[in-house]
């Protein structure tokens, strides 16, 4: 069994559009509201980021800390969580349609549920049911099939 995944969700993140909202009903996930709450006991956690060494199977002894927000809020959240060891993901294509009006979405930007799914695959965690309620889940798996096959090698 793996350590509970902590998802720090910015208060301005719209729950009805949030890709991880269905995870609030699943075991193994703790949700923290930013900036009102602070995740505690995170010294053994790593933060998914677009920077830092690539996540690997050797990181499976640490918990995952996920910052869930619009890209423009990342700097605010990193003021609090920036000291948590950062790990990045290999390149995958998002299936989530982009709608940023100010072009703040980086090319490697993923929907939060997509990033969690990739991280769980890399770490060897179970992924059953993670994408069940994600509208673009099948498309995400389809467009990244070869990338997921590369992870298994």
Secondary structure, 3 states (H helix, E strand, C coil): CCCCEEEEEECCCCHHHCCCHHHHHCCCEEEEEECCCCCCCCCCEEEECCCCCECCHHHCCCEEEEEECCHHHHHHHHHHHCCCCEEECCCCCCCCCCCCCCCCCCCCCCCHHHHHHHHHHHHCCCCCCCCCCCCCHHHHHHHCHHHHHHHHC
